Amino acid sequence: MDIKTLLKKERYDFSDLVTIMAILRSEEGCPWDREQDHKSIRNNFIEETYEVIEAIDTDDIKLLREELGDVLLQVVFHARMEEELGNFDIHDVANDICAKLISRHPHIFADVTAKTSEAVLQNWEKIKQKEKSRETVTSNLRSVPFMLPALMRAAKVGKNAAKVGFDFPDAEGAMSKVYEELEEVRELLAKGEGESSTGLDEEIGDLLFAVVNLARKAGVDGEAALNRATDKFICRFEKIEKRAAYEGRELAKMSLEEMDSLWDRIKMGEKWEKLNK
């Protein structure tokens, strides 16, 4: 399909996206698109994925439609690079995912029975382990991608270990581990261990891992919970800044005690508002 034919279309489909990417990557195409490789646009994929998540979390359907398109572009972009090298193309990608879906849904496409979501997930995991030749629990733990957000990776590793019974009995047991790790951090700080201390770095890591396990045992998504806490901090800080400005003061010229006092007043105000809703 030439460019003139493409421009005459009133509505585009997936094949047009593949064609456009081929045009952009051609010798007569876009200099920037031609220069890219997998690593140069790696972060673009990450950013677009998070923008999809934002659209989902904010229930913005219009934005979701747009951002899903941006993610789809990244898939087509990477596939086109490999097609140029003669390794595979977007049709191979589609073939492989179709084959995977059929293989991992034997209760739909074969004679396996799975009447609950839990049974479906168990079958999926067994098939996945067999396909990936993961014969040990450790190999399963190592398969969790290192580049996942740290909280998400920790939660997934903990969940996978729990599948063989290596887990806390309940949230209370996980809480005890948090106290234990917190005490070890406190001991190092009491000894005057600085920020560059490898020991302190390790113990704080252990503390964070313990908190992630506590969240998992309590049925809380640690990643989402931390994001909400960060947003809450920003909102409260904004109120502090506005209140200080209303009183004719600048935060940079206030003492920590003065800012803490404003913080406590804002916090008490929020609690009062909740009680009176």
C-alpha positions as CSV (number, residue, x, y, z in Angstrom):
1,M,0.0,0.0,0.0
2,D,1.4,3.4,-0.9
3,I,1.1,6.6,1.1
4,K,-1.6,8.1,-1.1
5,T,-3.8,5.1,-0.7
6,L,-3.3,5.2,3.0
7,L,-4.2,8.8,3.3
8,K,-7.5,8.2,1.4
9,K,-8.8,5.8,4.1
10,E,-11.5,7.1,6.5
11,R,-10.8,4.5,9.1
12,Y,-7.6,2.5,9.9
13,D,-7.1,-1.0,11.2
14,F,-4.3,-3.0,12.7
15,S,-2.8,-3.9,9.3
16,D,-2.6,-0.2,8.6
17,L,-0.6,0.3,11.8
18,V,1.9,-2.4,10.6
19,T,2.1,-0.7,7.2
20,I,2.7,2.8,8.7
21,M,5.5,1.4,10.9
22,A,7.1,-0.2,7.8
23,I,6.9,3.1,6.0
24,L,8.4,5.0,9.0
25,R,11.3,2.5,9.2
26,S,12.0,2.5,5.5
27,E,14.8,4.4,3.7
28,E,12.3,7.1,2.7
29,G,10.8,7.2,6.1
30,C,11.4,9.1,9.3
31,P,15.0,9.6,10.4
32,W,14.2,9.3,14.1
33,D,12.2,6.0,13.6
34,R,15.0,4.5,11.5
35,E,17.6,5.2,14.2
36,Q,15.8,3.4,17.0
37,D,16.6,0.0,18.4
38,H,15.1,-2.1,21.2
39,K,17.2,-0.4,23.9
40,S,16.7,3.1,22.7
41,I,12.9,2.9,23.0
42,R,12.9,0.6,26.0
43,N,11.9,3.3,28.5
44,N,9.1,4.4,26.1
45,F,7.5,1.0,26.6
46,I,7.7,1.3,30.3
47,E,6.2,4.9,30.3
48,E,3.4,3.9,28.0
49,T,2.5,1.0,30.2
50,Y,2.3,3.1,33.2
51,E,0.1,5.6,31.4
52,V,-2.3,2.8,30.6
53,I,-2.4,2.0,34.4
54,E,-3.1,5.6,35.2
55,A,-6.0,5.6,32.8
56,I,-7.4,2.4,34.4
57,D,-7.0,3.8,37.9
58,T,-8.7,7.1,37.1
59,D,-11.5,5.4,35.1
60,D,-10.6,7.5,32.1
61,I,-12.0,5.5,29.2
62,K,-11.0,8.0,26.5
63,L,-7.4,8.1,27.8
64,L,-7.4,4.3,28.1
65,R,-8.3,4.0,24.4
66,E,-5.4,6.4,23.5
67,E,-2.8,4.8,25.8
68,L,-3.6,1.2,24.7
69,G,-2.9,2.5,21.2
70,D,0.5,3.8,22.3
71,V,1.3,0.4,23.9
72,L,0.2,-1.3,20.7
73,L,2.6,1.0,18.7
74,Q,5.5,-0.2,20.9
75,V,4.7,-3.8,20.2
76,V,4.5,-3.2,16.4
77,F,7.7,-1.1,16.6
78,H,9.8,-3.8,18.3
79,A,8.3,-6.5,16.0
80,R,9.2,-4.5,12.9
81,M,12.9,-4.2,14.0
82,E,13.1,-8.0,14.2
83,E,11.3,-8.4,10.9
84,E,14.0,-6.3,9.3
85,L,16.6,-8.6,10.8
86,G,14.7,-11.7,9.5
87,N,14.0,-13.1,12.9
88,F,10.3,-12.8,13.3
89,D,7.4,-10.4,12.5
90,I,4.2,-9.2,14.1
91,H,2.3,-12.2,12.7
92,D,4.7,-14.6,14.5
93,V,4.0,-12.6,17.7
94,A,0.3,-13.0,17.2
95,N,0.7,-16.7,16.4
96,D,2.7,-17.4,19.5
97,I,0.3,-15.7,21.9
98,C,-2.6,-17.5,20.3
99,A,-0.9,-20.8,20.7
100,K,0.0,-19.9,24.4
101,L,-3.7,-19.0,25.2
102,I,-4.9,-22.3,23.7
103,S,-2.3,-24.3,25.5
104,R,-2.9,-22.6,28.9
105,H,-6.7,-23.0,28.6
106,P,-7.1,-26.7,28.3
107,H,-10.5,-26.5,30.1
108,I,-11.7,-24.6,27.1
109,F,-9.7,-26.1,24.2
110,A,-9.1,-29.6,25.5
111,D,-10.7,-32.1,28.0
112,V,-9.4,-30.7,31.3
113,T,-12.0,-29.6,33.9
114,A,-11.6,-26.3,35.7
115,K,-14.9,-24.9,37.2
116,T,-13.4,-22.2,39.4
117,S,-11.0,-19.3,38.8
118,E,-8.6,-20.9,41.4
119,A,-8.5,-24.1,39.4
120,V,-7.8,-22.2,36.2
121,L,-4.9,-20.4,37.8
122,Q,-3.5,-23.7,39.2
123,N,-3.6,-25.2,35.7
124,W,-2.1,-22.1,34.2
125,E,0.8,-22.2,36.6
126,K,1.5,-26.0,36.1
127,I,1.5,-25.6,32.3
128,K,3.7,-22.5,32.6
129,Q,6.3,-24.3,34.8
130,K,6.4,-27.2,32.4
131,E,6.8,-25.0,29.3
132,K,9.6,-23.0,31.0
133,S,11.3,-26.1,32.4
134,R,11.3,-24.7,35.9
135,E,11.8,-27.8,38.0
136,T,12.7,-26.2,41.3
137,V,11.0,-23.5,43.5
138,T,14.2,-21.5,43.3
139,S,14.0,-21.4,39.5
140,N,10.5,-20.1,39.9
141,L,11.6,-17.4,42.2
142,R,14.4,-16.3,39.9
143,S,12.0,-16.1,37.0
144,V,10.3,-13.1,38.5
145,P,11.7,-10.2,36.4
146,F,14.4,-8.1,38.1
147,M,13.2,-5.0,36.3
148,L,9.7,-5.1,37.9
149,P,9.1,-2.3,40.5
150,A,10.8,-3.5,43.7
151,L,7.6,-3.7,45.7
152,M,5.8,-5.7,43.0
153,R,8.8,-8.1,42.6
154,A,9.1,-8.6,46.3
155,A,5.4,-9.4,46.6
156,K,5.5,-11.9,43.7
157,V,8.6,-13.7,45.1
158,G,6.9,-13.9,48.5
159,K,3.7,-15.2,47.0
160,N,5.6,-17.9,44.9
161,A,7.5,-19.1,48.0
162,A,4.2,-19.3,49.9
163,K,2.9,-21.8,47.3
164,V,5.1,-24.5,48.8
165,G,4.2,-23.5,52.4
166,F,7.2,-21.2,53.1
167,D,5.1,-18.4,54.6
168,F,3.9,-16.7,57.7
169,P,0.8,-18.2,59.2
170,D,-1.0,-14.9,59.2
171,A,-0.6,-11.1,59.1
172,E,0.3,-11.1,62.9
173,G,3.2,-13.4,62.1
174,A,4.4,-11.2,59.3
175,M,4.1,-8.2,61.7
176,S,6.4,-9.9,64.1
177,K,9.0,-10.1,61.4
178,V,8.6,-6.4,60.7
179,Y,9.4,-5.6,64.3
180,E,12.4,-7.9,64.2
181,E,13.8,-6.2,61.1
182,L,13.0,-2.8,62.5
183,E,15.0,-3.6,65.7
184,E,18.0,-4.6,63.6
185,V,17.9,-1.3,61.7
186,R,17.6,0.5,65.1
187,E,20.7,-1.3,66.4
188,L,22.8,-0.3,63.4
189,L,21.7,3.3,63.7
190,A,22.5,3.3,67.4
191,K,26.0,2.2,66.5
192,G,26.4,5.2,64.2
193,E,26.2,3.4,61.0
194,G,26.0,6.0,58.2
195,E,24.1,6.1,54.9
196,S,27.1,4.4,53.1
197,S,27.0,1.4,55.4
198,T,26.4,-1.9,53.5
199,G,25.0,-3.4,56.7
200,L,22.4,-0.6,57.0
201,D,21.5,-0.9,53.4
202,E,20.9,-4.6,53.8
203,E,18.9,-4.3,56.9
204,I,16.6,-1.6,55.5
205,G,16.1,-3.9,52.5
206,D,15.1,-6.7,54.8
207,L,12.7,-4.3,56.6
208,L,11.1,-3.3,53.3
209,F,10.8,-6.9,52.3
210,A,9.1,-7.8,55.6
211,V,6.6,-4.9,55.2
212,V,5.8,-6.2,51.7
213,N,5.1,-9.6,53.1
214,L,2.9,-8.1,55.8
215,A,0.9,-6.3,53.2
216,R,0.5,-9.5,51.2
217,K,-0.7,-11.4,54.2
218,A,-3.1,-8.6,55.1
219,G,-4.5,-8.7,51.5
220,V,-3.1,-5.3,50.6
221,D,-1.4,-4.4,47.3
222,G,1.8,-2.8,48.6
223,E,2.5,-1.0,45.3
224,A,-0.9,0.6,45.3
225,A,-0.9,1.3,49.0
226,L,2.5,3.1,48.8
227,N,1.3,5.2,45.8
228,R,-1.8,6.2,47.7
229,A,0.3,7.1,50.7
230,T,2.6,9.2,48.5
231,D,-0.4,11.0,47.0
232,K,-1.7,11.7,50.5
233,F,1.6,13.1,51.6
234,I,1.6,15.4,48.5
235,C,-1.9,16.6,49.2
236,R,-1.2,17.3,52.9
237,F,2.1,19.1,52.0
238,E,0.1,21.3,49.6
239,K,-2.3,22.2,52.4
240,I,0.7,23.0,54.6
241,E,2.2,25.2,52.0
242,K,-1.1,27.0,51.3
243,R,-1.7,27.5,55.0
244,A,1.7,28.9,55.6
245,A,1.2,31.3,52.7
246,Y,-2.1,32.4,54.1
247,E,-0.4,33.2,57.4
248,G,2.3,35.1,55.5
249,R,5.1,32.6,56.1
250,E,7.5,30.7,53.8
251,L,8.2,27.0,54.4
252,A,11.9,27.5,53.7
253,K,12.1,30.0,56.6
254,M,10.1,27.9,59.0
255,S,11.5,25.4,61.5
256,L,10.7,21.7,61.4
257,E,8.7,22.1,64.6
258,E,6.6,24.8,63.0
259,M,5.9,22.7,59.9
260,D,5.1,19.7,62.1
261,S,2.6,21.8,63.9
262,L,0.9,22.8,60.7
263,W,1.0,19.1,59.5
264,D,-0.7,18.0,62.7
265,R,-3.4,20.6,62.4
266,I,-4.1,19.6,58.8
267,K,-4.2,15.9,59.8
268,M,-6.7,16.6,62.6
269,G,-8.8,18.7,60.2
270,E,-8.9,15.7,57.8
271,K,-10.0,13.4,60.5
272,W,-12.7,15.8,61.6
273,E,-14.0,16.0,58.0
274,K,-14.2,12.2,57.8
275,L,-16.1,12.0,61.1
276,N,-18.7,14.6,60.0
277,K,-19.4,13.1,56.5
